[in-house]
Amino acid sequence: MSTLFTRILNGEIPGRFVWREPEVAAFLTTGPLADGHTLVVPTEEVDRWTDASPEILAKVMEVARRIGAVQVEVFHAARAGLIVAGYEINHLHVHVWPSQSMAEFNFANADQNPDPDVLDANAEKLRQGLRAAGYGEFVPS
């Protein structure tokens, strides 16, 4: 059975994509720690990050780095937070979000009922920032 993320990647479940290429995609989470909180996932189903090939893991982390740098700029953050947890969905995913402090690294504080309009606006803000940073070929319309 496909993972939730594979179903999002295949368009069976809607996703707010900010990055898309053959090996890796990124979309906003529905339980954000902060505005712009993004999940970076390989298109290949890989359960644990330690099971990923070095090439896929490197690609996921490079996309996360690029997205994090843009998040810092467009959401006026001190840093980009990054966590690889992997317990909630059995598909490698990296959480990347604009962060002001370590206090924001607590999933108990995630917004479990975010406003869809705010999520849409945050996705578009991040897409615009990624295009401005020169990554337009990877940013879906």
C-alpha positions in Angstrom: 0.0 0.0 0.0 1.3 3.5 -0.9 2.3 5.9 1.9 0.3 9.1 2.5 3.2 11.0 0.9 3.2 8.8 -2.2 -0.6 9.5 -2.5 0.1 13.2 -2.3 3.0 12.9 -4.8 0.6 11.0 -7.2 -2.1 13.7 -6.9 -4.5 11.4 -5.1 -4.5 13.8 -2.1 -4.0 17.5 -2.6 -0.7 19.0 -1.5 0.7 22.6 -1.4 3.8 21.9 -3.5 6.7 24.4 -3.4 9.3 22.1 -5.1 9.0 19.3 -7.6 11.5 17.3 -9.6 11.8 13.6 -10.5 13.7 12.5 -7.3 12.5 14.9 -4.7 9.4 17.0 -3.9 8.5 19.4 -1.1 5.1 20.6 0.1 3.7 22.4 3.1 2.7 20.3 6.1 -0.9 20.4 7.4 0.5 20.6 11.0 2.9 23.5 10.9 5.3 24.6 13.6 5.6 28.0 11.9 4.4 29.7 8.7 6.1 28.0 5.7 6.8 24.7 7.5 7.7 22.3 4.6 8.2 18.6 4.2 10.9 17.5 1.8 10.4 13.9 0.6 12.0 11.6 -2.0 9.6 10.4 -4.7 10.8 6.9 -4.0 9.2 5.2 -1.0 12.0 4.9 1.6 10.9 4.2 5.1 13.8 5.2 7.3 16.3 7.9 6.4 19.1 5.4 7.2 17.7 3.2 4.4 18.0 5.9 1.7 20.8 5.7 -0.8 23.5 8.3 -0.3 22.4 9.9 -3.5 18.8 10.3 -2.5 19.7 11.4 1.0 22.1 14.0 -0.4 19.4 15.3 -2.8 16.7 15.5 -0.1 19.1 17.5 2.2 20.2 19.8 -0.7 16.6 20.7 -1.4 16.0 21.2 2.3 19.0 23.5 2.5 17.7 25.6 -0.4 14.2 25.8 0.9 15.5 26.6 4.4 17.6 29.5 3.1 14.6 31.0 1.3 12.4 30.5 4.4 14.8 32.5 6.5 14.6 35.3 4.0 10.9 35.4 3.2 9.6 34.7 6.7 12.2 36.9 8.4 13.5 34.1 10.6 16.8 33.8 12.6 17.4 30.3 11.3 15.8 27.4 9.4 14.8 24.5 11.6 15.4 21.0 10.4 14.2 17.7 11.9 14.2 14.1 10.5 11.7 12.3 12.8 10.0 9.7 10.7 7.6 8.1 13.2 4.3 9.5 12.0 4.6 8.4 8.3 6.7 5.5 7.0 8.2 7.6 4.2 11.4 9.5 4.6 10.7 13.2 5.2 12.6 16.2 6.4 10.8 19.0 8.3 12.1 22.4 7.4 10.7 25.6 8.8 11.6 29.2 9.6 12.5 29.4 13.3 13.2 32.1 15.8 14.3 29.9 18.7 14.8 26.3 20.0 11.3 26.6 21.7 9.9 26.1 18.2 11.4 22.6 17.9 8.5 21.0 19.8 5.9 19.1 17.8 3.5 19.5 20.7 3.2 23.1 19.6 2.2 22.3 16.0 -1.0 23.9 14.7 -3.3 21.0 14.1 -6.0 23.1 12.6 -4.3 25.8 10.4 -6.3 28.1 8.3 -6.2 26.8 4.7 -6.0 30.4 3.3 -2.9 31.0 5.4 -1.4 27.8 4.2 -2.1 28.8 0.6 -0.6 32.2 1.2 2.5 30.8 2.9 3.0 28.3 0.0 2.8 31.1 -2.6 5.2 33.3 -0.6 7.7 30.5 -0.4 7.2 29.7 -4.2 7.9 33.4 -5.0 11.0 33.4 -2.8 12.3 30.2 -4.4 11.7 31.6 -7.9 13.6 34.8 -6.9 16.5 32.7 -5.6 16.9 31.1 -9.1 15.0 27.8 -8.5 12.1 28.5 -10.8 12.5 25.4 -12.8 11.7 23.3 -9.7 8.8 25.5 -8.5 5.3 24.4 -9.6 2.8 27.0 -10.7 
